[in-house]
Amino acid sequence: MAKPKSYFFCSECGYQSSSWLGKCPECGKWNTMQEEVVQAVKTAAASRGTVAGAASRPKLIHEVTTSETQRIATHCAEFDRVLGGGIVPGSLLLLGGEPGIGKSTLLLQTALSIPGRRILYVSGEESEEQIKMRADRLCGEGRKDVGELYVVSETVTQRIFEHVEALKPDMLIVDSIQTICTESIDSSAGSISQIRECTTEFQRFAKERAVPVLLVGHITKDGTLAGPKVMEHIVDCVLQFEGDRNYGYRLLRSLKNRFGSTAEIGIFEMQGDGLKEVANPSEFLLSQRDENLSGCAIAATLEGARPMFIEVQSLVSSAVYGTPQRNANGFDFRRLSMLLAVLEKRCGFKLGAKDVFLNIAGGIRVSDPAIDLAVAGSILSSNVDIPISPRFCFAAEMGLSGEVRPVSRVEHRIAEADRLGFEKIFISKYNARSLNKKRFGIEIVEVSVIEEAFRSLFA
């Protein structure tokens, strides 16, 4: 028996060293080297599940032949939107999210809804009976009109590939990669070396067999995917499933996608019988209120190709504890500080001695800079205690000198605001130069500096 070897791996980038180092020479992080006992086992079982390909040779680029790849539709419009039209055969996808957010529910529900495909669902966390109980809750007990889904509870990659050889599935789902181990490495499941080796084996299988593999990944307390960073480089697509536990909405974001855009998001609503698609998120994110209240403004944001209207809520009050407080939920705190400085410098509002609280309704997080004008409007509305009409919306970015800057695809935002019945939309006058206002029934208000927007709202 070979003597076990001990190596040190960086938890950030996966760098390997034979001795402990205080600073990783690859990524430059401090105190990230972790010791693991690794014993390479050269057995026939270690190479099972792979296909010996023909010897490769370099080709001229014009000699490489291409063909139109037929994507696998998941029959879930939101999921297909994020993936770029469906799952690409031979791709390796990684889905991450907090515990209990609904990762397993999303993949199991997707597997049950794909007809004509043989799918193998491998679970290292749940038994087959537990998976069956969840499936009955999602599609109804006793229903037979579901996809050809096979389930197995297994944690060793060599035995997983044995099931794959016998079943010949069209798709493989592994839940989760942190519970899977390989016999070729003598270390515990979930370690850096195990996660890296198992991900590499699934990648090799996906590319050689042209079978898509969907992996579920855990995340750490700071929101990053558990395991080495090299895992995110190996996979073709990294999806993030997020949401607030106090709300029923779930957002599916694409952090990396080799076959589509990373700007799209999918929105779901968690219900008792599974995840339901939200086709029109604006009507869910806009709160229903009968009275006009100060501190509320509607922003016309854009997620990918989809216009989405959200409500920005602000509260400005005198600081009673000496030091003013600043808090932002769903919005970048540093950008809030910048906007407050612009309002104080350009508009003359003394906000430095006041508490400012900002919240994006619906529990979502927005990074679109077109929300700046709505944030400024809601802060000013709360400061002067004058409400903004709920039939007004905003779509513009603010600069450091107080100018109102143009945003991209403003026509889509205006058209969606017109469809939802808004009366006015505030945009930059530089966006309005190339607009045909006769196309829209909504009143378009052009502003160039924040002072003009303030006078139009509160004159």
N, C-alpha and C positions, 0 to 999 in steps of 0.2 A: 504494500500500500504506500502510495506516494505521501511524502510529508506535506501537511497543509501549509500553504503560504499565506502570509498576511500582507495585505496591501492597504493603502490609504487612498480614499476617493474623495474628490471635492463634491459637496452636496449641491453646488450651484451649476458647475459645468461638466462634472464627471471626470475631471482630470485624475489620472492614476499615478501614484508615487509609491516607491518601496519603503519610504520613511516619512515620518510626520513632518509637515511644514506649517509654519504659522500663517504664511500667506501663499495662496494658490498662485503659481506662476502663470497660469493660463488666463484666469479671469480677474486676478488681483484682489479677491476677497480674503478677508482675515478670518481665521478660526473656523474654516469650513471643511477641513480634512477629517474624515471619519474612517476609522479602522474597520476592515472587514477581512474575515478569513475566507479565502477563495481557493477551491481545489478543482482544477479542471479535470473532467472525466471524459476520456476519449472512448466512447462506446458507440455501438451502432444506433442505439436508441437516441443518442444525442443529435443525430442528423436526420431522424425521421421527420416526415412531413415536408421535406424539401425535394425539389426535382433537380436532377443533375442536368443543367443546361448545356447546350452545345458550346464549343470553344468560340469565344468572341474574337473579332478582329476589328480594327479601326476602319471606318467607312467615311467616304466623302459625304458631306451633308446633303448633296443633291442625290445621293444614292439611297438615302434612307427613305423608305416608303411609309406613308401615313394612311390611316383610315379613319372614317368618322366613327367616334365612340358613342355607342348608345347607352345613355345613362339609365340607371334603375330608378324609376319614380317611386317615391315613398307613399304616394297618395295622401300626403300631408303638405298643403300648399305653403305653410310657413317654414317647414323643414326644407322643402325643395328650394324655397327662395334663398335661404341662407347658404345652402350647398351650391347654388348656381344652376339649378335645374334638375338635380337628382344626384344619386351616388354613382361615382365613376367606377367601373369594374377595375379591380386590381389596386384600388386606393386603400390607404390606411388612415382611419379617422380616429381622433381622440376627443372624447367628450368629458369635460371637467365641470365640477360644481360642488357646492357645499353639501354636507350630509343631509339627506332628507329633502333636498330641493326638487327631486323628481327626475333624476337622470335615468334610473332603471325603468321608471314608468314610461318615459318618453321613448326609449329604445324598444321596450317590450310592446308598447302600443303601436310603434312603427312596424315592428316585425309581424304583428298580427294583421296588419292592414295591407301588406304587400301580397297580391295574389300571384299565383303561378311561379313562385320562387321557393326553393327549399332552403330554409334558414336554420342554422344551428346556434342556439343561445347557450353559452357556457357561463355558468355562475360559480364563482369561488366564494361567494358570501352567503348565498341562500340555497336551501334544498329545493329539489324538484317540486315538492308539495307546496312550498311557499310561493314558488313561481306560478304554479297552477292557481293558487288562491288569488294572486294579483291578476292573472289573466281573466279569471271569472268575473272579477270586479270591473275590469276594463271593458269586456265585450259581452258580458252576460253569461251566466252559467248554463251550460248545455248547448251553446251555439256551436255549429259545425262549419259555418260559412266564413272561416278565417283562413289565413295563409297556412302553408305547410311548414309549421314551426316545430322543431325538435329542441328539447331542453336536456341538459346534463349538468350535474354538479361535479366539477373537476378543477384541480389546481395545478396540475403538472402538464407542461406543454407537450411532452412526448406522448402522453395518453390522450391529450386533446387532438393531436395530429392523427393518432390511430382512429379516433372517432371520425375525423374528417375524411380519412382514406376510405372508411367503410360507408360513409353517408354521402359523400360527394355533394356538399351543400353549395348553393349559389351565393350565400352570404354567411359570414361568421361574426357573432357578437360575443365579446368577452367582458364580463362584469365581475371584478375589475382587474386592471393590470397589476395593482399593488398586492393582490392575493395570489398571483400566478408565479410559479417558480419553474426552473428548468433543472434537469438532472446533470447538465454539463457544468454547473457551478455549484460548489458546496458552500452555500450561504443561505441565510434565512430569506423567506419571501418578503418583498417590500424593500429590500436593501437596494442600494444604488446599482450594484453590479447585476442583481437579478432583474431589476426593471429594465436596465439597458439591454441585457441579453435577450430577455423575453420579447421586448419590443422589436429587436432586430430579427428574431425568428419569425414573428408574425409579419414583418415587412417582407422578408424573403418569401414566405408562403404566398402573400398577397400578390407580389409581382410575378412570381413564377406560375401561379395558377389562375391569375386574372380574377381572383375572388376578393371582393371588398371585405375588409375587416374593420369592425367598429369596436374601439376600446373605451372603457369607462375609466376615468382617472380621478383619484382623490386630490383635494387641494389642502394646502397648509393653512395655518391660522392667519397668515398675511395675504391670502387669496391667490397664491401661485400654485401651479400644479406640483404635487409631491413627486419627488424623484429628480434625476439629473436633467439639466436643461437640454442635453443632447437628445432626449426623448422627443422634445418638441421639434427638433430639426429632422428627426427620422421620419415622423409621420407626415402625411400630405395635407391634413386638415386638422386644425385645433379649434374646437367649439367650446364656448363657455356658456353654461346654463346658470342663470342668476335670477335673483328676485328677493323681495322682502317677505319674511315669514308672516308678517302682519297683514299682507295683501295677498290676493289670490293670483296675481299676475306673475308670469315667468317670462324672461327674455332669453332668447338664444342668439348669441353673438358669434361671429366668425373672427377669431384672432389670427388665423393663418389659413389660406386656401389656395392651393396650387391650381385649382380648376375653376376658380370663380372669384368674385369680389369679396372683400373683407368689410365692406360698408353696409351690408344688409343685416337686418335683425329679424327674428321671428318672435311673435308675441303669442303667448298661451295664457289660458286661465285655468287654474287648478280647481277641479270640481270633484265630487265624490266618485264619479265614474271615470276619472282620468283627466287628461289635459285636453282642453277645447281650444281650437284656433280662434284668434281674435282677428277678424277680417278688417274691422274698422276701429283701430285703437283710439282714435280721437274721442269718440263718444263715451268710451270707458274712462279715459284719463281726465276729461273735463268734468269737474264736479257740478252737480245739479244744485243750484241755489236760487231762491226766490228773491232775495234782497241783494242790492248792490253793497258790497263791503270794500273798504279801502284795503290796499295792499295786495290786490289780485290783478294779474295781467295774463293774457293768453299769448303764447309764443308759437310761431309756425316753424317747426323744426323739420329736418329732412334726415331720414335714416335710410341710406342707400338711395333707392328710387322712390321711396314711399314718404309722402308728406304726413306729418304727425303733429297734432296740436295738443299742447300740454298747458297746464295752469301753473304759473309761478306765484307763490305766496310769500309775502314779506311782512315782517313786524319790526318797526322802528320805535324805540322807546328810550326815555332818559335812563342813563346808567346810574342805578341807585347804590351800587357797590364800589364806586370809585373807578375801577378799571372797566372800560367798555367791553362787552362780550361780542364775539363774532361766531356765527355758526351757520353752516350750509349743509343741507341734505340733498343729495342728487346733483350738486353743482360744485365746480372746482373752487375750493376755498381761496386759493391765491388769486384767481380771477375775480372773485367777489371783492377782495381787498383792493384790487386795481380799479374796479368800477366805482367803489366808494371814494377812492382818491380822486378820480376824474370828476365825479359829481360835486365833491367839495371844492375842487380847484376851478372848474369851469362854470358851475351853476351857483356857487356860493352857499350851498347847504352845509351847515356845520354838523357833520355826521361823526366827527372824531370823538365826541363826548357822548355818543348814543349807542345803545345796544342795537345790533342788527341781526335778525334771524331770517334765514332764507330756506324755503322748502319747495321741492318739485313735487307736485301732487301725483299720487299713484305709486310712489316708492321706486321710481325709475331714476336712472342717472343719465344726464344729457351732456354731451361734449360739443354739440354744434355751436359755433360762435354766433349764429344768427339769433340766439336766445338773449344776447346782451341787452338789446333795447327793451325787451320785455322785463328783464331783471331790473334795469334802471327805472322803468316805469312803475313797477310794483313797489320799489323802495321809496320813490318820490311820492307815490300815492299814499303809502302808510305814513310817511313823514308829515305831509300836509293834511292827512286824514280826509282826503277827497277820493271817492271811489272812481275807478275806471269802468266804463260800460263793458259788460260781458260780451257785447257784439263787436268789440274792437280787438284786433290782434296785431302782432308785431313780428317783423322779420328783417333784422338788420344787426350789424356788428358795430361795436364802439371802439374808437381809437383812443390813444393816450391824450390827444389834444382835444378830445370832446367831439370829434367829427363822427358822423354816422356813415359807416362804410358799407359797400354793397356786399351781397352774398350770392352764392351760386344757385342756379335753377330757381330763380325767384318766380318765374311763370308758373311752375308747378305749385308753389306755395299759394300764390294768388288764386289759381284755379280751384284748389282745394278749399280755401277760405270762402270763395264764392259759392261752392257747392254746399258747404255746411251752413250757409246763411249768415255769415258775418257781414256787418255793414261797412266797416272801415278796416283797412290794413295799412300800417305805417312801415314804409320802406325807405331806403336811401334814394336820394334824387339821382344818384349816379346809376342805380339800377333802372330807374324810370325812363332813362333816355332811349333805350332800345325797346320799350314796351309799346304794344298797341292796346291802349286802354279801352278801346271800343269793344274789345273781345270779352271784357269782364263786366259784370253787373255790380261789382263791389266798388266802393269809393276808395281810390288809392291816394294816400296822403304822403307827399314827398317831403323829407326832412334832410338837412345837410349837417346840422349840429344838434347836440342834445338840447340846447336852449329852445330850438324851434319845436321839438317834440313836447317839451314841458309847457310851452305856451299854447300849443294846440290841444293839449289834454286838460290843462287846469286854468286857462285864461278866464 
